[in-house]
């Protein structure tokens, strides 16, 4: 308790001096500091919260947060001016691991980073284009010559498979795994890669489990070649389950509704969502659950 009270007192004391400018500064530096002080219109509570987060993360005052945040959005959401000047109907972006945000907030976040006048050379923004197949639904493949999934290929799988690809599991995908094992000749590619939770990455190595790629995302019939990335899981009892990569921001993607859209006006304007999977959610296989005798023994 006393440490927390001491930290709060120190923050309050610093906040009380935030608009005090050293009178001995040269005229140009004094004017620059005065301009910055006038531009800081945050109230006391907002300033205390921002400063506490800066200190906890080891940043200097005003230094941007050095962390990569994946902001997935279409070109129409990012640059509506290039498409007639109006935002799309589904003006929404997504932050993997967080959820949907309104398109206006996404554009404001990008603009804030680009307009930053910080002198810290480590603060910069990357605009990474992720290409989809001709339908706009699925991400296309990305190859690598490495044994492990690193760099851009790892980010690709994290964006394509945000949750475990085992159909009955919705845990976050934290392992980038070879569908066909590397020891069996499986390549380190997006086509042969999938995102799995730690538990299922280990379970699928047990005797009797088999996983193979059914669709790489580029091998559909006809021209142009289309189709999402799909794998087929065979359990020790011989049951098979298909797993299809969820849609990226393209055809077949149903944008989630941000919290601030949950009002009568927006709900009346939005069409009913269409489930791209047709409501099919497979049940876990019987062998995934322990037998009653084993449960009693445990």
Protein Blocks (a to p, Z undefined) as FASTA:
>chain_A
ZZmmmmmmmmmmmmmmmmpccfkbcfklmmmmmmmmmmmmcdfklmmmmmmmmmmnopae
hiacdddddddddfklmmmmlnoopacfklccddehiapcdfklmmmmmmmmmmpccfbf
kbccddddddddfkomaccddddfbfbdchjllmmmmmmmmbafbfkbcbdcfbdcdfba
fklopacdfklgccddfklmmmmmpghiacddfbgolacghjddedddddddddfkopac
dddddddddehiacdddfklmcfklmmmpccdddfklopacdddfklpccfklmmmZZ
